[in-house]
Amino acid sequence: MAAVMPASIEPLQPPQRLLMGPGPSNPHPRVLEAMARPMVGHLDPYFLGVMDETMRMLRHLYGTENHHTIPMSGTGTSGLETIVLNLLEPGDEAIVGVIGYFGQRLHEMAQRAGAVVRTIEAPYGEVIPPERFEQELERRPAKLVALVHAETSTGAVQPVAPVAEIARRHGALIAIDCVTSLGGVPVDIDAWGIDAAGSCSQKCIGAPPGLGPVTFGPRAMEAVRGRKKPPPTWYLDLNLLFRYWGEEGTAKQRAFHHTAPVSSIYAFREALRLIMEEGLEARWARHAAAHERFAAGVTRMGLSFFTPAAHRLPMLNVIAIPDGVDDARVRRAMLDRGIEMAGGFGPLQGKTWRVGLMGTNADPERIDRFLETLDEVLRGEGWRD
Ligand SMILES: Cc1ncc(COP(=O)(O)O)c(C=O)c1O
C-alpha cells in the first residue's frame, strides 16, 4: 500500500544559521547564486570549459601541477575512498597514522581495500612525531603511508611534509586527508612531495557539501595504471573518470562516465573563484587571525582549549566543556539563538565543543557574535555570574 501523503507540504524555509561547527560553513551568497544558474548537459561544450577552469583553480589551491586534480562526485569521504581504493590492492602493505576518529576511518578504508594495514597512533590531542614513520618503514616497507593533516575530532594539525620526505625515501607513496585544512592553512602538495590528497567542498572552501576534491601526482598515477586488476569500485575508478575529465593531451575526448553534478560544480567553481580573488596567502592569514581573535575571547571568558597550543588548528577549535555544564543544553540554546556549534567525538563526547572558523565564518564580526552569545548562554546556565 502506498504511503499516505500529508494534505500539503509547505515550501522549504530553512532557518538562517551561523554555521560555526566543523562544516558545512556558510557559503558566500555568490556561491549559492551560482547553483541557481541555468542547467546545461554534463557534456555540453560550455560545461567542459567549466570543468577545465575548475581543475585549473583547484590545482592552484592544492599547490600542484598535477593534471589529475578534480572534484569527485560525493562528499569528502568519496575522495578519500578514491585514493585508498585506487592506490591499494589486496595484500599491499599500508601504514596509517591515527590521531583521532578520521585516522581510524582511513585505517578501516585501507583494510576494506584488502591491504595489510599497520597503524601508528598518538593519543587524542597529540600528533605523531615523524620519526615514528621512519622506524616503522625501516621495520617493514609499505606501498602507502596515509594520514590526516587536520584531525577534526581533536583540533590537531599533524605535520605531513617530514612524513612525506620519509615515505618517499623509503619508496612508499604518501597520501593525506586534508578535508579540514584545504583553503584554511597552507597545503602545498608539490613542495611537500605528496602523491595523493583528498578534501571536501563544504569547510574552508565554502561551497555546499557534495564534492570531494582530489589530486593525484605522477607516482600515484603510475601505481594506478600498474595495478594487477582494476579497482573494486567502478564509480571511483580513476582510469575511467579521466576519460570524462580528460587525460593530459587528449583533453577534447570526453566520454560519458556518470552524469556530473552540474550545479554543485558551478557552486564549487564560484567558491574557488572567490579564493583566487582573495589570494591564498591572504586567506590563510584571515583564518589565522580569526583563530587569534577567537582564542583571545575564549580565554577571556575563562574557557580553555582541549588541544595543546603547539599543534592547534586555526579553523577547528576544540574547547573543554567546563565542569558541571550540560553540553547538549548549551548547544541547543546556541541553536535557538541561530548559531550551530558541534559536540565532541568518541571519547571527547560530552567533554568538548568543536567550533569551526571556516571560509566566510573566519570573520571578526561573526566570531564576536559567537563569543557574545556563548557568554550569554553560559551565564544563563549559571556557569558565570
Ligand atoms: C578530517 C576529515 N576527514 C574526512 C571527513 C569526511 O568528509 P565528508 O563528511 O565531506 O564526507 C571529514 C568530515 O568532517 C573530516 O573532518
The ligand as an SDF file (V2000), in Angstrom:
LIG
                    3D

 16 16  0  0  0  0  0  0  0  0999 V2000
   39.2900   15.0690    8.6250 C   0  0  0  0  0  0  0  0  0  0  0  0
   38.0480   14.6400    7.9260 C   0  0  0  0  0  0  0  0  0  0  0  0
   38.1090   13.6100    7.0550 N   0  0  0  0  0  0  0  0  0  0  0  0
   37.0160   13.1890    6.3860 C   0  0  0  0  0  0  0  0  0  0  0  0
   35.7890   13.7670    6.5830 C   0  0  0  0  0  0  0  0  0  0  0  0
   34.6000   13.2790    5.8190 C   0  0  0  0  0  0  0  0  0  0  0  0
   34.1980   14.2560    4.8830 O   0  0  0  0  0  0  0  0  0  0  0  0
   32.6960   14.3010    4.3480 P   0  0  0  0  0  0  0  0  0  0  0  0
   31.8140   14.4560    5.5260 O   0  0  0  0  0  0  0  0  0  0  0  0
   32.6920   15.5050    3.4330 O   0  0  0  0  0  0  0  0  0  0  0  0
   32.4570   13.0280    3.6160 O   0  0  0  0  0  0  0  0  0  0  0  0
   35.6500   14.8100    7.4900 C   0  0  0  0  0  0  0  0  0  0  0  0
   34.3270   15.4340    7.7340 C   0  0  0  0  0  0  0  0  0  0  0  0
   34.1230   16.2190    8.6100 O   0  0  0  0  0  0  0  0  0  0  0  0
   36.8190   15.2630    8.1760 C   0  0  0  0  0  0  0  0  0  0  0  0
   36.7410   16.2730    9.0440 O   0  0  0  0  0  0  0  0  0  0  0  0
  1  2  1  0
  2  3  1  0
  2 15  2  0
  3  4  2  0
  4  5  1  0
  5  6  1  0
  5 12  2  0
  6  7  1  0
  7  8  1  0
  8  9  2  0
  8 10  1  0
  8 11  1  0
 12 13  1  0
 12 15  1  0
 13 14  2  0
 15 16  1  0
M  END
$$$$
